[in-house]
Amino acid sequence: MAIEFQHITKTFGDTRALEDVSLTFEEGKIYGLLGNNGAGKSTLLNILTGRMCQDGGTVTVDGAPAGSDAALSRLFLVGEKNLYPDDMKVKRALDTAELFYPDFDRAYAENLAKQFELPLNKKINSLSTGYGSIFRIVLGLSVNTPYVLFDEPVLGLDAQHRDLFYKLLVRKYAESPCTMVISTHLIAEVADLIEHTVIIRKGRILQDAPTEALTAACWAVSGPAGLVDGWAAGRDVFASSVLGGLKTVCVRGEGTEDLPAGLERRRVGLQEYFISLMEEEDQR
Ligand SMILES: Nc1ncnc2c1ncn2[C@@H]1O[C@H](COP(=O)(O)OP(=O)(O)OP(=O)(O)O)[C@@H](O)[C@H]1O
């Protein structure tokens, strides 16, 4: 059981939004879908939910073609945009979700609304940007479909509400495991949540691996520039920066345990890894 993209291509005029994308979202994992602006993340999720058609390739949800009733009933997209009618109230949207999703947990949704102080009697189109996101998050956490996809879920949320969302997401996942895909630019905030990372760049998949494996052998080594340069010569350096007289290089591989005196090392976090990878690709 899985979501499977096979050789997906999508073009808008001269823009190749997706190019030969093959990818699997397996059951029971939290995925991070990471990429810069315009990388193709939303296009991928919109094709999966049948909101857009691909030019080539196939997408299936537990074997059912994307966009079919069988596929749609198994997933929920917490998108960037509100697709509900302008004058619909939050409460009415919960009624609608209850009709369409048999496992929708109304009591849990109302409990979440209370925790976020989301007013049930307000019209959806009158919610602030942050509360619009909260409304969609409440739905996403309550639908209980096997796959829930979050596209920029914390858009406009303050730090306290973002923290609450991450805690609720982890609790939800622990209580009733499903597959969650989080597409976000706030990489540092989700780094500890996501078990598997997919990095997309200019419509192509650049990395698709367990998060731990991506950064496990990556270290940042810092010290006086001359000393760092001497040590780094011949190693797999994928990023470097200089601040004052202090140079830092990010390296892949072993050999950082016994550094010469004057050099220090620290683990590279997922966000630093992502930025360095993008810079490395830019220079190609
Ligand atoms: N409806 C559309 N018409 C024309 N071009 C589009 C359309 N949708 C997406 N694109 C283009 O396809 C590319 C991928 O866009 P997409 O929205 O999938 O990126 P993204 O990774 O979600 O970006 P962001 O992080 O900025 O939301 C971009 O170049 C974008 O301009």
The ligand as a MOL file (V3000), in Angstrom:
LIG
                    3D

  0  0  0     0  0            999 V3000
M  V30 BEGIN CTAB
M  V30 COUNTS 31 33 0 0 0
M  V30 BEGIN ATOM
M  V30 1 N -1.0790 27.0520 -13.0630 0
M  V30 2 C 0.1520 27.3580 -13.4320 0
M  V30 3 N 0.3750 28.0530 -14.5650 0
M  V30 4 C 1.6380 28.3260 -14.9670 0
M  V30 5 N 2.7520 27.9520 -14.2890 0
M  V30 6 C 2.5870 27.2600 -13.1550 0
M  V30 7 C 1.2810 26.9270 -12.6670 0
M  V30 8 N 1.4360 26.2180 -11.5240 0
M  V30 9 C 2.7680 26.1420 -11.2970 0
M  V30 10 N 3.4550 26.7590 -12.2850 0
M  V30 11 C 4.9220 26.8270 -12.3870 0
M  V30 12 O 5.4520 25.5370 -12.1550 0
M  V30 13 C 6.6480 25.6220 -11.3670 0
M  V30 14 C 6.4510 24.7980 -10.1060 0
M  V30 15 O 5.5000 25.4700 -9.2900 0
M  V30 16 P 4.9840 24.8990 -7.9050 0
M  V30 17 O 3.8980 25.7930 -7.4330 0
M  V30 18 O 4.7010 23.4670 -8.0500 0
M  V30 19 O 6.2770 25.0930 -6.9880 0
M  V30 20 P 6.4360 24.9710 -5.4090 0
M  V30 21 O 7.6280 24.1000 -5.1860 0
M  V30 22 O 5.1800 24.5580 -4.7830 0
M  V30 23 O 6.7930 26.4830 -5.0400 0
M  V30 24 P 6.4960 27.3620 -3.7180 0
M  V30 25 O 7.3660 26.7880 -2.6550 0
M  V30 26 O 6.9590 28.7190 -4.1450 0
M  V30 27 O 5.0400 27.2850 -3.4230 0
M  V30 28 C 6.8900 27.0950 -11.1200 0
M  V30 29 O 7.7960 27.5670 -12.0850 0
M  V30 30 C 5.5260 27.7240 -11.3110 0
M  V30 31 O 5.6240 29.0710 -11.7430 0
M  V30 END ATOM
M  V30 BEGIN BOND
M  V30 1 1 1 2
M  V30 2 1 2 3
M  V30 3 2 2 7
M  V30 4 2 3 4
M  V30 5 1 4 5
M  V30 6 2 5 6
M  V30 7 1 6 7
M  V30 8 1 6 10
M  V30 9 1 7 8
M  V30 10 2 8 9
M  V30 11 1 9 10
M  V30 12 1 10 11
M  V30 13 1 11 12
M  V30 14 1 11 30
M  V30 15 1 12 13
M  V30 16 1 13 14
M  V30 17 1 13 28
M  V30 18 1 14 15
M  V30 19 1 15 16
M  V30 20 2 16 17
M  V30 21 1 16 18
M  V30 22 1 16 19
M  V30 23 1 19 20
M  V30 24 2 20 21
M  V30 25 1 20 22
M  V30 26 1 20 23
M  V30 27 1 23 24
M  V30 28 2 24 25
M  V30 29 1 24 26
M  V30 30 1 24 27
M  V30 31 1 28 29
M  V30 32 1 28 30
M  V30 33 1 30 31
M  V30 END BOND
M  V30 END CTAB
M  END
